[in-house]
Structure formats: C-alpha cells, structure tokens
C-alpha cells in the first residue's frame, strides 16, 4: 500500500468529521473505499473521490449520553447513541492496545453482524487489514474506534439462529438455499422472512463448519470465493446488496489474524449465516447469461472499478482481487464477477 504521502490518513481524518450514515440509513462507505483505493495502487485518486463523496454525507450526530463500562449493554443496538459509542471506543483504544480492545469486543459485536446490512463489520475488516499490514498511525486506530462504535450502535441479531452441522461446501450450500418469497424489500424485512421460509434453516445448517481454527479459516475463504463467484450469475437480484454476501465474510476473514484463535470458528459460523441470509433474500431464480469480458489483469480490473467510482463496485472488486490472489494461476471467474458488478451497479457521474 502506498501510504508514503499520508493519503490514507488524510482521507480518514476528513471522513471522521462526517457521520457514519446519511439520508437516514445509508452507510458512509468512505473509509472502506479509500482504504481499498490506496491498497490497490490508486492513491492518486483518493482525494478527488472523497471530494465528490463528501457532498452527500452529513455531520456527526449529536451525542446523547456517555456509554460506560457499566451501561454499554443498555446502549447496544441504539443508533441514536452512535456518537456516544464512537467516543467510548476512542477512549478504549487510547487506553489499551487496539488488539486487546478488538478481542474483547469482537464476541460481543459479532452476533449483531446484520446491523446496517453488515456495513459496520465490513468497516472493521478494512480498518483491521490496514492496522495489521501497514502500521498503527493515529487516524487508522481512530478508524477502528469509529467502526466498532458504528457496529455497537447498529448491532442487530438475525431472526434465526444457524448452527451448521453438515458436510456441504459453501458453494454447494449457497446453491441449495431456498429464497424468500418477497425479495423486493429492505434487509431487515428480508431477514424477517427467513424463519417462515420452508427449508431455509435446514439448508443453512447443512454447510460444513469446522471447529479447528485453521480449518475454519480455510472454510471462510471458501465462502468468500463461492459468494464472489455466485455474483457473476446472480448479481442482478440486487446488484448492491449481493455485494455484501462476499464482502461481509471477507471482512471477517481479514480480521481473524488479529483475534485469538478460539474466536475463529465462531466467526466462521456467523459470517456464513450472514452470507447465506443475504443470498436467500436477494438471489433471483434465473442466472444471467455469461459475461463476455476480455482477459484482464487484476490491476486492470481495479483500475476499471476506480473509474466506475461507485463505492460498492470498488469494495467488491477489492474482494474479488483477494479471491484471485488465492489461486496460483489467478481466478478469472472472480475477476469477471468484479466486472459484472461494475456493469450492474450505476456508474458515478
């Protein structure tokens, strides 16, 4: 990642003067997108991208009352308290090593991965990736506090508990999931249909979820790959929302190296449930025809995402490049899925 100019840190500082949501419920994707842009060699585009993006953002919400060690459970899941939560998390990472704070709060927040359509968890994954690989400068630690605070404020559990006990691969299990009856709904209304969707829980629990930490990590990567590949055929169900069926588990995967290994298997289980839920809520019955795309390098695919400009296309392409990097000879299907997202999601400008 090219951070010699401080581009990422400058962009994060700009974005930290804005709220985590706008227009009532839309998530501020700025910190996630700029992290991906800088990581993928597009640092020169970051400030121009932020200049455009901040025009639709809103101010930081007013604080309500402080979150404390004694009352945090009462404040969990209260979006009105997001600034209180960010302040609390900022104090936490100022007083203790960020890994220690993350290890304490990860199991508390993980069950609420459905909050804000998984965006807070994804934001945590981007923040942790930078801290692990690129250094612990102040704006990056502050970004982790913002991400954790947003997650705490939007903490939302799924309406059904999934306990995987089967033998299916993530790809096979995703393909076997039944779809909810009404897919033209928001995330929460879609998730609310899962308990009454015949066969859904049994299908979700048919996936193999190993308990050994390294096996869980490998299975989580397989889930990210499967969800990325499925987007190529089914992304038209909801071009934006189905992005998160891959980017949410990838955020969890990126966070694993910073967590105690005993948290890896539970993290896989929750990430699977979230990805499976989004798949059932937004996958159409019929696949798209093949996308005829010429051969591209990963760098070329990300350059096209940068020119496209949409934050979801940028983040999904970032995940697709991860998937492609795991295969010795690359992964053309993952890269083509990224191009599909750029085709389906409206361009910026």
Secondary structure, DSSP 8 states (H G I E B T S, - for coil): ---TT-HHHHHHHHHTTB-SEETTTEE--HHHHHHHHHHTT-GGGHHHHHHHHGGG--B-----S---TTTHHHHTT-GGGHHHHHHHHHHHHHHS-HHHHHHHHHHHHHTTBTGGGGHHHHHHHHHHHHHHHH---HHHHHHHHHHHHHHHHH-B--SS-----S-B-HHHHHHH----S--SS-HHHHHHTGGGSTTHHHHHTTB----SHHHHHHHHHHHHHHHHHHHHHHGGG-TTGGGHHHHHHHHHHHHGGGS-GGGHHHHHHHHHHHHHHHHHHH--SS-----------HHHHHHHHHHH--HHHHHHHHHHHHHHHHSTT--HHHHHHHHHHHHHS----
